[in-house]
């Protein structure tokens, strides 16, 4: 038969167990966020290397099927259009120098923000146009049930001076038509 004292002991035991489990869960979440940040940092390095090498296969693996990219000129492109641009080498990236990278984990989503110094050639223009400039970008990754992280969104912004003038004007690339 339960006495008042037994009930109090059982209640105290249950409360201690709940607090312990909560602390373990919070510690696990902190460790997961740290591990996720390391994974995303590695994927960012893969992305940057693939961009400078025009490595379509790696970019294809990193992007989700419903990927949407928005260029500094406001052009929207799908995964297929982005891969076609890279395949056609319309933009040849010579150097990407990343600064101020921040990775934030929100559940199964990662948001990366960075500043990047770009040195590239726009081969979509005749004659080809050199591109040198500073940009800020946001890249969004989603963690899928399969365990894979995929990029679902990218957006870049050209950095201008305090008066709103372009530091390095960047000519827009013409749209690419992707045939199924």
ABEGO torsion letter per residue (X at the ends): XBBAAAAAAAAAAAAAAAAAAAAAAAAAAAAAAAAAAAAAAAAAAAAAAAAAAGBAAAAAAABBAABBBBBAAGBBBBAAAAAAAAAAGABBBABBBBBGBBBBBBEABBBBBBBBBBBBBBAABOBBBBBBBBBBBBBBBBBBAAGBBBBABBBBBBBBBAAGBBABBBBBBBBBBBBX
